[in-house]
């Protein structure tokens, strides 16, 4: 069973600056690129490192893990470069009345 969780106001997210949110047992990396918002698992699948501390490539829609350089798609969660080989979770995220809302299991 899933539920919707408000994370913040859209105005609280700065474009290209990832933010981490903890929802129940889920650590979520939220990225705003202009008016689009993405939510993926915050922990790099290669090492226990927070992806919200990484840099965003807006053209490729990726976030890069600062520790070893693996990049993850903000759309699919798939790693786009080594050393990571496993994807991270992707969460449905919506903006409802300027609130950023994520669907969590």
C-alpha positions as CSV (number, residue, x, y, z in Angstrom):
1,X,0.0,0.0,0.0
2,X,1.4,3.4,-0.9
3,X,0.7,6.9,0.5
4,X,1.3,10.4,-0.6
5,X,3.7,12.5,1.5
6,X,4.2,16.2,1.3
7,X,7.9,17.0,1.3
8,X,8.1,20.8,0.9
9,X,7.0,23.8,-1.1
10,X,8.2,24.0,-4.7
11,X,9.7,27.3,-3.7
12,X,11.9,25.6,-1.1
13,X,13.7,23.6,-3.8
14,X,16.5,25.5,-5.6
15,X,17.1,24.3,-9.2
16,X,20.1,22.0,-9.5
17,X,20.6,21.7,-5.7
18,X,19.6,18.2,-4.6
19,X,17.9,17.9,-1.2
20,X,17.5,14.8,1.0
21,X,14.2,14.0,2.7
22,X,13.6,11.1,5.1
23,X,10.1,9.6,4.8
24,X,9.4,6.7,7.0
25,X,12.3,4.3,6.2
26,X,13.0,5.9,2.8
27,X,15.9,8.3,2.2
28,X,14.9,10.3,-0.9
29,X,17.0,12.6,-3.1
30,X,14.8,15.3,-4.6
31,X,16.1,17.4,-7.5
32,X,14.5,20.3,-9.2
33,X,15.5,21.2,-12.7
34,X,13.6,24.4,-13.6
35,X,9.9,23.4,-13.1
36,X,10.5,19.6,-13.2
37,X,11.0,17.7,-10.0
38,X,12.5,14.2,-9.6
39,X,12.8,11.9,-6.6
40,X,15.2,8.9,-6.4
41,X,16.7,6.8,-3.6
42,X,19.3,8.9,-1.8
43,X,21.9,6.2,-1.2
44,X,24.4,5.3,-4.0
45,X,24.0,1.6,-4.9
46,X,27.8,1.3,-5.0
47,X,28.7,2.7,-1.6
48,X,26.7,4.1,1.3
49,X,26.9,7.7,0.1
50,X,24.2,10.3,-0.1
51,X,23.4,11.3,-3.6
52,X,21.9,14.5,-2.4
53,X,25.5,15.7,-1.8
54,X,26.3,15.2,-5.5
55,X,26.2,17.4,-8.5
56,X,23.3,17.5,-11.0
57,X,23.7,17.4,-14.8
58,X,20.5,19.1,-16.0
59,X,20.9,18.1,-19.7
60,X,21.4,14.4,-19.0
61,X,19.0,14.5,-16.0
62,X,21.5,12.8,-13.8
63,X,22.9,13.2,-10.3
64,X,26.5,12.2,-9.7
65,X,27.8,10.5,-6.6
66,X,30.5,12.7,-5.2
67,X,32.5,9.7,-3.7
68,X,33.3,7.6,-6.8
69,X,31.7,9.4,-9.7
70,X,28.8,7.1,-10.6
71,X,25.9,9.0,-12.2
72,X,22.3,8.0,-11.8
73,X,19.4,8.8,-14.1
74,X,16.8,11.0,-12.3
75,X,14.2,9.4,-14.5
76,X,14.9,5.7,-14.2
77,X,17.3,5.4,-11.3
78,X,19.7,3.4,-13.5
79,X,23.4,4.1,-13.1
80,X,24.9,5.6,-16.2
81,X,28.6,5.1,-15.2
82,X,30.7,2.7,-13.2
83,X,31.5,1.7,-10.5
84,X,27.8,1.5,-9.7
85,X,25.9,-1.3,-11.5
86,X,22.6,-1.4,-9.6
87,X,19.8,1.1,-9.9
88,X,18.4,3.2,-7.1
89,X,14.6,3.5,-6.4
90,X,12.5,6.0,-8.3
91,X,9.6,7.7,-6.6
92,X,6.5,9.2,-8.2
93,X,6.7,12.9,-7.4
94,X,4.1,15.6,-8.2
95,X,3.6,19.3,-7.6
96,X,0.2,19.9,-6.2
97,X,-0.8,23.5,-5.5
98,X,3.0,24.4,-5.3
99,X,3.6,21.5,-2.8
100,X,6.0,18.8,-3.7
101,X,4.4,15.4,-2.9
102,X,6.0,12.0,-3.3
103,X,4.3,8.6,-3.4
104,X,6.0,6.1,-1.0
105,X,5.3,2.4,-0.4
